[in-house]
Amino acid sequence: MDHFLYRDGVLHAEDVPLTEIARSVGTPFYCYSTATLTRHFKLFHEALEGTDHLVCFAVKANGNVAILRTLAALGAGMDVVSAGEYARAKAAGVPGERIVFSGVGKTPQEMRAALEGGIRQFNVESEPELEVLSAVAAELGTTAPIALRINPDVDAGTHDKISTGRKEDKFGIPVGHARRVYARAAALPGIEVVGVDVHIGSQLTDLQPFEAAFGKVAELTEALREDGHDIRRLDLGGGLGIPYTRSNAPPPLPLDYGAMIRRTLGHLGCEIEIEPGRLIVGNAGVLVSSVIYEKAGEGRDFLILDAAMNDLLRPAMYGAHHDIVPVKEPLPGGPTAQKDIVGPVCESGDTFAKAREMPPVAAGDLLAFRSAGAYGASMSSEYNGRPLVPEVLVNGDQFAVIRARPSFDEMISRDNVPEWLED
Ligand SMILES: *Cc1c(COP(=O)(O)O)cnc(C)c1O
C-alpha cells in the first residue's frame, strides 16, 4: 500500500496534488511520501517485534539525507556500501553504532573513515579484506567488529544482475570455507568476531530461497559456536521484493518474512539485523515526467517524455517494469491504445515501456512512474548533459525540495580546464 492516490481526478502524494509540485519545481522530478516510508519501516520493525533486532536501511536504494533522516528518526540503522554512503548516514544524524558497512571492495581509506567515525560492524567478504581490516584497525589502536558475509550458494531466482548468493556470484565467502576463515579472523589483531552475514539478492518474490539460506546460516552458527566463536548477531541482508505491477502475484509480506526468520533462526538467541532497501522506499516514490511529443511511427506510436534512462535506469538496466499512469485520472473503462514510452537520450535502450496500453495522453500531460523510490534517483546520472532531477519529500499537506535541480553553470563548474588550455 502507498499514499499515491487519485483525489478529485488528480494523482496526489498524500495531501498534495502532483500537479502543484510540477508547477513549483518543473518536470521531471522524484516525489516521496513520508507516510509510506514510515509505514514500510514499521512493517519490518513489527515483523521482528519480541526479537532483539535492528532494521538497517540499505542506503544504496535511496541515499537522500532527508530520507535517511526520516528513517533514522523512526529508529532505523543504516547499511552502507561506501565511505560516501557512510558520510551520508552520518550527515543524517545516524550514530556509528547503528551503521553496518557492507560491500565487496572496501578500501583501507574507507575502513579508516568508518573506524574513526564509529561503526557497528563490518561485513567482510574475503580473506584479503579481513587481513587489510586487521592491519588498519591495529594501526589505529582499535578493534573492528566483524561478521563474515557467507555465500550460501542459493539461487534467489531473481534477475541475473541482482542475484548475489550463488557460488558464481562475486559476493561473500563460500560457506564451505567459512569455519577456516572464522578461525583466521579470531587469530588476527584488531578483529572481533560478532556475527554471520548473508545477502542473497534483491527483488525476491518468494521466501523459499531466504529460508534455504537462513537454514545454512543456522547450521554454520552452531558449528562456529562449537569452534568457540561468540556468534551473537545475524545479519540477514535485504532483498524482499515489491509489487511493481498489480497483475503479478504479490510478493511475501514482511510479517511472513519475520515469522520465517523466527522459525529458522529463533532458537539461536541471536540479535537479528536486516537490511531492506527496496521494500522501504520503492513504493514510497514516483517519478513525474511530462510528455514532450506524441510521435506516430510505422506500426507503433511513441510517447516521448522529458524523463530518460539517466533519471530512471532500471528499465534499461534490468528490463524492469514500472507502471506508468497519467497524473490526471483517466476515465474508468475509457479507451486505451498501445504506446512505446521513451526518453530523449540517444540510445535505443532509453525505452521505458514497449506496446504499453495507455489511456489518451497528449503533449504537455504529466505521467507518473510508480514504484520509483528505490534505485531511481540513487542510480541516476547526468548522461546527455541532463541535470539530475530534483527530489521532493511530501509530509501530509507539506512538501519540500530535498535535492534541487542543478543549473547548467553548477554542472559545468565541476569541470576544470587545465592551464595549458586556457586562452
Ligand atoms: C543491495 C543490498 C541490500 C538491499 O537490498 P534490497 O533488495 O533493496 O532490500 C542489502 N544488503 C546488501 C549487502 C546489499 O548489497
The ligand as a MOL file (V3000), in Angstrom:
LIG
                    3D

  0  0  0     0  0            999 V3000
M  V30 BEGIN CTAB
M  V30 COUNTS 15 15 0 0 0
M  V30 BEGIN ATOM
M  V30 1 C 21.5190 -4.0320 -2.0740 0
M  V30 2 C 21.7460 -4.5830 -0.7280 0
M  V30 3 C 20.7150 -4.5630 0.2300 0
M  V30 4 C 19.3240 -4.0620 -0.0700 0
M  V30 5 O 18.6190 -4.8630 -0.9480 0
M  V30 6 P 17.0760 -4.5540 -1.2520 0
M  V30 7 O 16.7230 -5.5140 -2.3070 0
M  V30 8 O 16.9860 -3.1400 -1.7080 0
M  V30 9 O 16.3250 -4.7860 0.0010 0
M  V30 10 C 21.0070 -5.0340 1.4970 0
M  V30 11 N 22.2290 -5.5050 1.8200 0
M  V30 12 C 23.2410 -5.5460 0.9280 0
M  V30 13 C 24.5540 -6.0720 1.3270 0
M  V30 14 C 23.0280 -5.0870 -0.3680 0
M  V30 15 O 24.0220 -5.1400 -1.2610 0
M  V30 END ATOM
M  V30 BEGIN BOND
M  V30 1 1 1 2
M  V30 2 1 2 3
M  V30 3 2 2 14
M  V30 4 1 3 4
M  V30 5 2 3 10
M  V30 6 1 4 5
M  V30 7 1 5 6
M  V30 8 2 6 7
M  V30 9 1 6 8
M  V30 10 1 6 9
M  V30 11 1 10 11
M  V30 12 2 11 12
M  V30 13 1 12 13
M  V30 14 1 12 14
M  V30 15 1 14 15
M  V30 END BOND
M  V30 END CTAB
M  END
